[in-house]
């Protein structure tokens, strides 16, 4: 069974603002698409968002090491 997160829950889980979530969705084409909802009532697959986040953190840390 898929666990879904609201926009608010995604923001709380990753300690980001709604604007940051909006920016991630706009800038990163690989950010998971909402599984359902519309407007500000979007729902995201929790596992997909978590996996995406960890992948980004890992990429950022690898970039920092090489700098």
N, C-alpha and C positions, 0 to 999 in steps of 0.2 A: 504494500500500500504506500502510495506516495505522500510524503509530508509536504504540505504547501505552506509558504510564508507570505503574509501580506507585505506590502511596501513598508509599512511601519516596522514589522518584525524583522525584515531584512536590514533596515537601518539600525535597529537596536542590536541585532546579532553582531554586526560588523562595526558598530559605533561610528556610523556615518550619517550625514544629513540627507534629507530627501533630494537636495540639489546634487549631492555627490552621486547618489544612485541614478538620477536622471542623466548626469554627465557620463557615468560608466555605460549606461545603455546607449547613449548617443555616440561616444568615442570608440568603444570596443565592440566591434561587430561580432565577436565571439561570446559576448555576454549572453547568458541564457534568456531566451524569450519567455514572456509570461505564459503560464499554462492555461490561464483563463482570466477573465476580467476585462475591464475597460477603464480608460481615464486614470484616476487616482486609486481605483479599486482593483489593482492588479494582484495576481497571485503567482508566486514563483515556486518552482520545484526546489525544495531546500537543498537536496543533494547536489543538483546541478550548480546552484549558486555557490555552495561551499566548495565544490571541486574547482570551479572557475576562480574563486578567490585565492585558494591555496596555490593554484597554478601561477597566478599573477605574482603572488608574494615570492614564490620560488624563482620566477624569472627576474624579479627586481633584485633579489639577493645575489643572483649569478652576475647580473650586470654590475652591481656594486663591487663585487670581488674583482672583476676585470678592470675596473676603473683605476 
